[in-house]
Amino acid sequence: MKDTRWVYEVKSTVKGHEGEVVAYEVKVQNPDGNTTSKCFSAKKYGTLKQALKNAITYRDDMLYRKRNHMLEQEKKKKIYTVEDLFLKIPDNNGRLKKGTLVKYEKLYKKYIKPEYSEIDISSVKHSDVVSTLKECSRSCGAKSISDLKSVWNKIFKVALYEGIEVVNWAREVECPESKIECTRRSKEEKNISQRDFEEFLLYMQEYGHYLPDESERIYFRQIMIYLLKVMRATGMRGQEARALKREDIQFETREYLDAEG
């Protein structure tokens, strides 16, 4: 049985044909309270069955439009806070790495959440974004300031994805310069002393307790210590030291041969 809600029979008033169904009329109430109506006559569409079919199609189209209009209105009425939109960032940015999301969360909690988490995104002003960036610049370097700006950018982008009409203020601001002094450490400061290195090796003697067998613990612990000593003495990187083979070393001259000889 067909669903004929909002579809009404139109009967003839012609003498001799009184009461006969000659058309169908669709009446659907619009969101503004007015009613839209359209008549589908058998004379126009060939048969009464075809007229009913077209009337139902028109009715479904009008209801679909009405439903979409109501959803759009509800979306506009709904208040999206800065917090709501920040929590949606992972869903709208599937390619973001876990480490990046963790970094964003730390910056958000420190500089945005305390003052802006419960504010409607439409109420966020240019000066609000600038204020958080300036606060970050007092204790962070240029990279963190740029990352904080990216957090704001992601929040505004999610708002736009949700159909909220906002200005992406993150695109309109410049990152302030960091207020902290960046000083380069000397080579001596970067390198730990031999004494510190020896103390570190003493702690490494405890490495390997997760292994079930005592002989394995001793073996892997000693391998790790020898590896660290080789790296310190030669300046090798970790992967280079791990790839080292016996034939790469000339024990008589204590020379190391790389892949190119």
C-alpha positions, 0 to 999 in steps of 0.5 A: 500500500502506497504512503499517501500522506499529504496527498489528497483526492480531488473529486469531480463536480461535473454533472454526471461525474460527481464524486469521481476522483480526477486528480490528486493535490499535494499540500505540504506546510513550509517551515515558515508556516505557509502551505505549498500545494500542487495539483496532479490531474489524470487529464494532464498525466494520462492516467489517474495512476500516473497522476498519483505516482507524480504527486507522491514523487513531488510530495517526497521531494518537498518533504526532503527539502523541508527536512534539510532546511530544518536541519540547516536551521538547527545547525545554525542555532546550535552553539559550537564552543571552542572545546567542541571543535577542538575535540573534533580535530582528530575526526576531521584530520585523519592524517595527523600523527599521534605525536602531533595530536599530543603536542596540539593538546598540550598547547591547547590546554595551556594557552586556549582552554583556560579562557576560551574553551566554553566560548562560542566559536562565532564570538572568538575575535582576532584579538583573542587569537593574538592574545594566546600567541603573545602569551605563548611567545613569552615562554616558548620558541618559534616552533611552539608559537607556530604550532599554537597558531596551527591549533587555532587554524584547525579549530576554525577549519572544523567550524567551517566543515560543520557549516558555521560561518566564521572568519578563520582568524588564524590566517589573518595573524602573524606569529609574534617573535619569541621572547626567550633567548636562544643560546647555543651550547658549546661543544664541551657543554654538549658532550658529557665528560668521561666521568659522567659516561662511566657513571652512566655505564654503571647504571646500564649494568642493571639493563636487561632485567626483563629477560627471563634467562640470566645468561641472556641478561648478561649477554645483552647487557654487555653488548649494549655497553660495548655498543655505547663505548664504540659510539663514544670512541668513534662518533658513530650513530646508533644505526651505524654501530648496530650495522658494524661487522667484524670485517669492517675493522682492521684490528692491527691498525685499529682502523674502521673501513666504511662501505666505500673502503 
